[in-house]
Amino acid sequence: MPGRYFEELEIGQIFKHEPTRTVTEMDNVMFSSLTMNPQPMHLDEEFAKKSIYGTRIVNSCFTLGLMLGFAVPDLTSGTTIAVMAFENVTFPRPVLHGDTLRAESTVLERRESKKRPDAGIVVFEHRAYNQRDEIVLSCRRVALMRRKHPATETA
């Protein structure tokens, strides 16, 4: 399914994204390595055993990217011009190897762009949950979205 245009997004709409995905050790190690993040909480099991979690935790930037990726087909594929901001990014629970994540998004705000008649600004709230329905991540994203029918300028 292609993404939604500005006009197709209404305040209060909730999107339950598919598919779900199980996060693997390889995901965590590869992402941490590719992004030059040597944090032992992600890579060193012996170090992590002594932490409050007792094991390695998944890199939070991977979790954020995965959650946003879940939303692309439903919301933004081909219809986003730019991400303008991420706000209130929180990780209330860690993601562990073997956790299966799902995501949902809510349209919080929308307004026409004052500078671009071909676009509107939409604020989404995104949430990711593990297999126990515990929230592991939430954030707000401000996006500049394409309009299906550009606004006409008035004199």
Secondary structure, DSSP 8 states (H G I E B T S, - for coil): -----GGG--TT-EEEEEEEEE--HHHHHHHHHHTT---HHHH-HHHHHTSSSSS----HHHHHHHHHHHHIIIIITTTEEEEEEEEEEE-SS---TT-EEEEEEEEEEEEE-SS-TTEEEEEEEEEEE-TTS-EEEEEEEEEEEE-SS------
